[in-house]
Amino acid sequence: MIDPRDWKWCGFPGHFIAARWCRFHLTTRVGDFIISTVGDYRPCYGGHEQDTLGADPDDLYETMVSPVASEGECPVGAAKTWEPELQERFATSEAAEQRHMELCWLYAAKQ
C-alpha cells in the first residue's frame, strides 16, 4: 500500500491534448501510475457552452489511468503509452472527483 502522503498532486491536466480548455482537472501520481481527470471542456472555437469529451451527451468528464515510464521533469513523470490502462467518463464533476479518489486508493493498494 502506498501511503497517501507519498501521492504526488499536480496542478495541471495529465491527459487530453486540448485540456487547456478544461476548467476541471485533477492529476495524481500514485506509485507507478498517473490518474488524470479532466472535464468542463469549453473549447475556444465555441461559445460558453460545455462540450463533451466522448460520443454520449453525458460524457462531460473523463478519467484515465496510465502506467508511468519515468520521473520526468515534474513530479508526475511521463506515461509509458498513449493507450490508457483504464478510461471512464462521467456526467458530473462530483462523480468524476469521487471516481478519481477511488482510483487513487485502488492503485495505492495494488502496489
C-alpha positions in Angstrom: 0.0 0.0 0.0 1.4 3.4 -1.0 0.8 6.0 1.8 -1.3 8.9 0.6 1.4 11.2 1.8 3.5 9.8 -1.0 1.0 10.6 -3.7 2.1 13.4 -6.0 -0.6 16.0 -6.8 -0.1 18.1 -9.8 -1.7 21.5 -10.7 -2.1 20.6 -14.4 -4.1 18.2 -16.5 -2.4 14.8 -17.1 -4.0 13.9 -20.4 -6.1 15.3 -23.3 -4.4 17.4 -25.9 -7.0 20.2 -25.6 -7.0 20.2 -21.8 -6.1 23.9 -21.6 -9.8 24.5 -22.3 -11.0 22.2 -19.5 -12.0 24.1 -16.4 -11.7 20.9 -14.2 -8.6 18.8 -13.8 -7.0 16.5 -11.3 -3.8 14.7 -11.8 -2.3 12.4 -9.2 0.7 10.1 -9.4 0.3 7.1 -7.2 3.4 4.9 -7.3 3.9 3.8 -10.9 0.5 5.2 -12.2 -0.9 8.5 -13.3 -4.6 9.1 -12.5 -5.8 12.0 -14.6 -9.3 13.5 -14.7 -10.4 16.4 -16.9 -13.8 18.0 -17.7 -15.9 21.1 -18.1 -14.5 21.4 -21.6 -15.1 24.7 -23.2 -13.2 24.8 -26.5 -12.0 28.1 -27.9 -14.0 27.8 -31.1 -17.4 27.7 -29.5 -19.4 29.9 -27.2 -19.5 29.4 -23.5 -21.3 26.1 -23.6 -19.7 23.0 -22.2 -18.7 20.4 -24.8 -18.5 16.6 -24.4 -15.3 14.5 -24.3 -17.0 11.5 -25.8 -19.8 10.3 -28.0 -22.6 10.4 -25.4 -24.1 13.8 -24.4 -23.3 13.0 -20.7 -19.5 12.5 -21.4 -18.6 15.8 -19.8 -15.7 14.5 -17.6 -13.1 11.8 -18.2 -10.6 9.8 -16.1 -7.7 7.9 -17.5 -5.1 5.8 -15.7 -1.7 5.2 -17.3 1.5 3.5 -16.1 4.5 5.8 -15.6 7.6 5.4 -17.7 10.0 7.7 -15.7 10.2 10.5 -13.2 10.4 13.1 -16.0 10.9 16.8 -15.2 7.9 17.2 -13.0 6.6 15.1 -10.1 4.1 13.2 -12.3 6.5 11.7 -14.8 5.6 10.6 -18.4 3.1 7.9 -19.3 4.6 4.7 -20.8 2.0 4.5 -23.6 -0.8 6.6 -25.2 -3.1 3.6 -24.5 -4.5 4.0 -21.0 -4.9 1.1 -18.7 -8.4 2.5 -17.8 -10.7 5.1 -19.2 -14.1 6.2 -17.8 -16.5 9.1 -18.5 -18.9 10.9 -16.2 -21.8 13.3 -16.4 -20.9 15.4 -13.3 -17.9 16.8 -11.6 -18.9 15.1 -8.3 -18.9 11.7 -10.0 -15.6 12.4 -11.7 -13.9 13.6 -8.5 -15.3 10.7 -6.5 -14.0 8.1 -9.0 -10.6 9.9 -9.2 -10.2 9.4 -5.5 -11.4 5.8 -5.6 -8.9 5.0 -8.3 -6.1 6.7 -6.3 -6.9 4.4 -3.3 -7.3 1.4 -5.6 -3.9 1.9 -7.3 -2.2 2.7 -4.0 -3.4 -0.7 -2.7 -2.2 -2.6 -5.8 1.4 -1.6 -5.3 
